[in-house]
């Protein structure tokens, strides 16, 4: 499930959930909406996965 992967990402990075939503989807409520049962579109899920992967690669390279 996407929300589990996001929660793990937030734990690993220490990023606030509102910042994650703004950066990944331009929606600061995105994570809260997922926690409340929202189902993202496949395109949004792909964009979020891409954001998390890119962020992790960038942090490792720094």
N, CA, C and O atoms as a MOPAC input file, in Angstrom:
PM7 MOZYME 1SCF
protein

 N      0.83200 1    -1.19500 1     0.00000 1
 C      0.00000 1     0.00000 1     0.00000 1
 C      0.87200 1     1.25200 1     0.00000 1
 O      1.91700 1     1.30600 1     0.64800 1
 N      0.42600 1     2.22600 1    -0.72300 1
 C      1.19300 1     3.45700 1    -0.84300 1
 C      1.37500 1     4.14200 1     0.51100 1
 O      2.47100 1     4.60900 1     0.81700 1
 N      0.34000 1     4.20800 1     1.31100 1
 C      0.45700 1     4.92900 1     2.58200 1
 C      1.52200 1     4.29600 1     3.47700 1
 O      2.20400 1     5.01300 1     4.20900 1
 N      1.67800 1     2.99800 1     3.43800 1
 C      2.72800 1     2.35300 1     4.24500 1
 C      4.11000 1     2.75800 1     3.76200 1
 O      5.00400 1     3.01600 1     4.56800 1
 N      4.28700 1     2.81600 1     2.44600 1
 C      5.58500 1     3.22500 1     1.90600 1
 C      5.86300 1     4.69600 1     2.23300 1
 O      7.00300 1     5.06500 1     2.51400 1
 N      4.83900 1     5.51900 1     2.19700 1
 C      5.00700 1     6.93100 1     2.54900 1
 C      5.35200 1     7.06600 1     4.02500 1
 O      6.25800 1     7.81900 1     4.38100 1
 N      4.64400 1     6.35100 1     4.88200 1
 C      4.92700 1     6.42200 1     6.32800 1
 C      6.36400 1     5.99800 1     6.60900 1
 O      7.03800 1     6.61500 1     7.43400 1
 N      6.83900 1     4.95900 1     5.93600 1
 C      8.22300 1     4.52100 1     6.10800 1
 C      9.18700 1     5.62000 1     5.64400 1
 O     10.18000 1     5.90300 1     6.31500 1
 N      8.89300 1     6.22800 1     4.50600 1
 C      9.70500 1     7.32100 1     3.97700 1
 C      9.76100 1     8.47600 1     4.98000 1
 O     10.83200 1     9.01900 1     5.24700 1
 N      8.60500 1     8.84600 1     5.53100 1
 C      8.55600 1     9.94500 1     6.49700 1
 C      9.38200 1     9.60400 1     7.72900 1
 O     10.07300 1    10.46800 1     8.26900 1
 N      9.31900 1     8.37600 1     8.17300 1
 C     10.10500 1     7.93500 1     9.32300 1
 C     11.60500 1     8.00000 1     9.02000 1
 O     12.39000 1     8.47700 1     9.83900 1
 N     11.99200 1     7.51800 1     7.84000 1
 C     13.41100 1     7.50600 1     7.44100 1
 C     13.98600 1     8.91000 1     7.32200 1
 O     15.11300 1     9.16800 1     7.74700 1
 N     13.21200 1     9.80700 1     6.74600 1
 C     13.72900 1    11.13600 1     6.42900 1
 C     13.44500 1    12.17900 1     7.49500 1
 O     14.12500 1    13.20400 1     7.54900 1
 N     12.45600 1    11.94200 1     8.34200 1
 C     12.06300 1    12.94500 1     9.31900 1
 C     11.28100 1    14.09300 1     8.70900 1
 O     11.09300 1    15.13000 1     9.34500 1
 N     10.82700 1    13.91200 1     7.48000 1
 C     10.08900 1    14.96000 1     6.78300 1
 C      8.65900 1    15.04900 1     7.32800 1
 O      8.00300 1    14.02100 1     7.49900 1
 N      8.17500 1    16.25000 1     7.60100 1
 C      6.77900 1    16.39500 1     8.02100 1
 C      5.82600 1    15.97700 1     6.89400 1
 O      6.13400 1    16.15700 1     5.71600 1
 N      4.67800 1    15.42300 1     7.26300 1
 C      3.75100 1    14.91300 1     6.25300 1
 C      3.19700 1    16.01400 1     5.36600 1
 O      2.89900 1    15.76700 1     4.19700 1
 N      3.05200 1    17.23600 1     5.89800 1
 C      2.54300 1    18.32900 1     5.07200 1
 C      3.57000 1    18.75400 1     4.02300 1
 O      3.21300 1    19.06900 1     2.88800 1
 N      4.84100 1    18.76100 1     4.40800 1
 C      5.90200 1    19.10200 1     3.44700 1
 C      5.96900 1    18.04200 1     2.35800 1
 O      6.11400 1    18.36800 1     1.18000 1
 N      5.86300 1    16.76800 1     2.74700 1
 C      5.86600 1    15.69300 1     1.76600 1
 C      4.74500 1    15.90800 1     0.75000 1
 O      4.97400 1    15.82600 1    -0.45700 1
 N      3.56100 1    16.17600 1     1.22800 1
 C      2.43100 1    16.39300 1     0.32600 1
 C      2.66000 1    17.55700 1    -0.62500 1
 O      2.35300 1    17.46800 1    -1.81400 1
 N      3.20300 1    18.64900 1    -0.09600 1
 C      3.47000 1    19.81100 1    -0.95500 1
 C      4.49600 1    19.48000 1    -2.02700 1
 O      4.31400 1    19.83200 1    -3.19300 1
 N      5.58000 1    18.80300 1    -1.63900 1
 C      6.65100 1    18.51500 1    -2.59100 1
 C      6.25500 1    17.43100 1    -3.60100 1
 O      6.58300 1    17.53200 1    -4.78300 1
 N      5.55600 1    16.40700 1    -3.13700 1
 C      5.25600 1    15.26700 1    -4.00000 1
 C      4.02700 1    15.47800 1    -4.87600 1
 O      3.98400 1    15.00400 1    -6.01100 1
 N      3.02200 1    16.19100 1    -4.35000 1
 C      1.75600 1    16.29800 1    -5.09400 1
 C      1.18100 1    17.70200 1    -5.13400 1
 O      0.10500 1    17.91100 1    -5.69600 1
 N      1.87400 1    18.66800 1    -4.55000 1
 C      1.37900 1    20.04600 1    -4.44300 1
 C      0.09200 1    20.11100 1    -3.61800 1
 O     -0.73400 1    21.00300 1    -3.81400 1
 N     -0.07200 1    19.15500 1    -2.69000 1
 C     -1.25500 1    19.09000 1    -1.83800 1
 C     -0.80700 1    18.77600 1    -0.41100 1
 O     -0.51300 1    17.62000 1    -0.10400 1
 N     -0.74900 1    19.78400 1     0.46700 1
 C     -0.25600 1    19.53600 1     1.81800 1
 C     -1.12700 1    18.56200 1     2.61900 1
 O     -0.66800 1    18.02600 1     3.62800 1
 N     -2.34600 1    18.32500 1     2.20100 1
 C     -3.23900 1    17.39600 1     2.90000 1
 C     -3.20200 1    15.98100 1     2.32700 1
 O     -3.94400 1    15.11300 1     2.78800 1
 N     -2.36800 1    15.73900 1     1.34900 1
 C     -2.34600 1    14.44900 1     0.65500 1
 C     -2.17400 1    13.27100 1     1.61400 1
 O     -2.94800 1    12.31600 1     1.55500 1
 N     -1.18300 1    13.32100 1     2.48500 1
 C     -0.91700 1    12.19700 1     3.39400 1
 C     -2.08800 1    12.01800 1     4.35400 1
 O     -2.51800 1    10.89100 1     4.60100 1
 N     -2.60100 1    13.10500 1     4.89300 1
 C     -3.73900 1    12.99100 1     5.80100 1
 C     -4.94600 1    12.38100 1     5.09700 1
 O     -5.65900 1    11.56300 1     5.67800 1
 N     -5.17500 1    12.77200 1     3.86100 1
 C     -6.28100 1    12.19600 1     3.09500 1
 C     -6.08300 1    10.69400 1     2.88300 1
 O     -7.04200 1     9.92700 1     2.97300 1
 N     -4.84800 1    10.26700 1     2.60100 1
 C     -4.57500 1     8.83200 1     2.46100 1
 C     -4.82600 1     8.10700 1     3.77900 1
 O     -5.40000 1     7.01900 1     3.79900 1
 N     -4.39600 1     8.71100 1     4.86600 1
 C     -4.62600 1     8.11800 1     6.18500 1
 C     -6.11600 1     7.95400 1     6.46500 1
 O     -6.52300 1     7.04500 1     7.18900 1
 N     -6.92000 1     8.83400 1     5.89100 1
 C     -8.36600 1     8.78700 1     6.08500 1
 C     -9.08300 1     7.94400 1     5.02900 1
 O    -10.31300 1     7.94200 1     4.97300 1
 N     -8.32700 1     7.23000 1     4.19500 1
 C     -8.95000 1     6.30200 1     3.25900 1
 C     -8.98000 1     6.70900 1     1.80400 1
 O     -9.50200 1     5.96600 1     0.97300 1
 N     -8.43700 1     7.86400 1     1.47000 1
 C     -8.41500 1     8.29400 1     0.06800 1
 C     -7.58000 1     7.33500 1    -0.76200 1
 O     -6.53300 1     6.87100 1    -0.31100 1
 N     -8.03100 1     7.03600 1    -1.96300 1
 C     -7.27000 1     6.20200 1    -2.89900 1
 C     -6.74600 1     7.08100 1    -4.02200 1
 O     -7.52700 1     7.69500 1    -4.74900 1
 N     -5.42900 1     7.14300 1    -4.16700 1
 C     -4.87800 1     8.00100 1    -5.23000 1
 C     -5.03900 1     7.36300 1    -6.60300 1
 O     -5.14200 1     6.14300 1    -6.73300 1
 N     -5.05900 1     8.20800 1    -7.61500 1
 C     -5.07400 1     7.71300 1    -8.99200 1
 C     -3.73100 1     7.06100 1    -9.28800 1
 O     -2.72900 1     7.40600 1    -8.66200 1
 N     -3.69200 1     6.12900 1   -10.22900 1
 C     -2.41900 1     5.46800 1   -10.57700 1
 C     -1.32300 1     6.45600 1   -10.97200 1
 O     -0.15500 1     6.24900 1   -10.64500 1
 N     -1.69200 1     7.53000 1   -11.67400 1
 C     -0.69700 1     8.52900 1   -12.07700 1
 C     -0.10300 1     9.22400 1   -10.85300 1
 O      1.09800 1     9.48700 1   -10.80300 1
 N     -0.94600 1     9.51500 1    -9.87600 1
 C     -0.47400 1    10.16900 1    -8.65700 1
 C      0.42500 1     9.22500 1    -7.87200 1
 O      1.45800 1     9.63900 1    -7.34500 1
 N      0.03800 1     7.96500 1    -7.79400 1
 C      0.85600 1     6.98700 1    -7.09100 1
 C      2.23900 1     6.87900 1    -7.73600 1
 O      3.24600 1     6.80800 1    -7.03200 1
 N      2.29100 1     6.86700 1    -9.05500 1
 C      3.57800 1     6.81200 1    -9.76700 1
 C      4.41800 1     8.04600 1    -9.48600 1
 O      5.62800 1     7.94600 1    -9.28300 1
 N      3.77900 1     9.20900 1    -9.47500 1
 C      4.49400 1    10.45900 1    -9.21300 1
 C      5.07100 1    10.46500 1    -7.79900 1
 O      6.19500 1    10.92200 1    -7.59200 1
 N      4.31000 1     9.95900 1    -6.82700 1
 C      4.76900 1     9.90600 1    -5.44200 1
 C      5.94500 1     8.94200 1    -5.30500 1
 O      6.93300 1     9.25400 1    -4.64000 1
 N      5.83700 1     7.77600 1    -5.93300 1
 C      6.94000 1     6.80000 1    -5.89300 1
 C      8.20400 1     7.40800 1    -6.51000 1
 O      9.30100 1     7.25300 1    -5.97500 1
 N      8.03800 1     8.09500 1    -7.62900 1
 C      9.17100 1     8.74300 1    -8.28800 1
 C      9.79400 1     9.79100 1    -7.36300 1
 O     11.01800 1     9.87000 1    -7.25200 1
 N      8.96900 1    10.58500 1    -6.70800 1
 C      9.47400 1    11.59200 1    -5.78100 1
 C     10.30400 1    10.94800 1    -4.67000 1
 O     11.41000 1    11.40200 1    -4.37600 1
 N      9.77000 1     9.89200 1    -4.05500 1
 C     10.48800 1     9.24600 1    -2.95100 1
 C     11.81100 1     8.65200 1    -3.42400 1
 O     12.82900 1     8.79400 1    -2.74600 1
 N     11.80700 1     7.99800 1    -4.56500 1
 C     13.03600 1     7.40000 1    -5.09400 1
 C     14.08000 1     8.46300 1    -5.42600 1
 O     15.25800 1     8.29600 1    -5.10900 1
 N     13.66000 1     9.54100 1    -6.05400 1
 C     14.57400 1    10.62200 1    -6.41000 1
 C     15.12700 1    11.29200 1    -5.16100 1
 O     16.31700 1    11.59800 1    -5.09800 1
 N     14.28100 1    11.51900 1    -4.17500 1
 C     14.72100 1    12.15000 1    -2.92700 1
 C     15.75900 1    11.28400 1    -2.22800 1
 O     16.76800 1    11.79400 1    -1.74000 1
 N     15.52100 1     9.99700 1    -2.17800 1
 C     16.48200 1     9.08600 1    -1.53700 1
 C     17.81900 1     9.09400 1    -2.27700 1
 O     18.87400 1     9.15900 1    -1.64600 1
 N     17.78400 1     9.02800 1    -3.60400 1
 C     19.03400 1     9.04800 1    -4.38700 1
 C     19.78800 1    10.34200 1    -4.15000 1
 O     21.01000 1    10.32600 1    -4.00500 1
 N     19.08600 1    11.45300 1    -4.11000 1
 C     19.72100 1    12.74600 1    -3.90000 1
 C     20.36900 1    12.82900 1    -2.52900 1
 O     21.47000 1    13.36400 1    -2.39800 1
 N     19.70900 1    12.31300 1    -1.51600 1
 C     20.27000 1    12.32900 1    -0.15800 1
 C     21.51100 1    11.46400 1    -0.06400 1
 O     22.47500 1    11.82900 1     0.60900 1
 N     21.49700 1    10.30900 1    -0.73900 1
 C     22.66200 1     9.41500 1    -0.69500 1
 C     23.85800 1    10.04800 1    -1.39300 1
 O     24.99800 1     9.86900 1    -0.96500 1
 N     23.60000 1    10.78200 1    -2.45800 1
 C     24.68300 1    11.37300 1    -3.23400 1
 C     25.31300 1    12.57000 1    -2.51500 1
 O     26.46000 1    12.93100 1    -2.78000 1
 N     24.55700 1    13.17300 1    -1.61400 1
 C     25.05000 1    14.38900 1    -0.92800 1
 C     26.10600 1    14.07800 1     0.11600 1
 O     26.61200 1    14.98800 1     0.77200 1

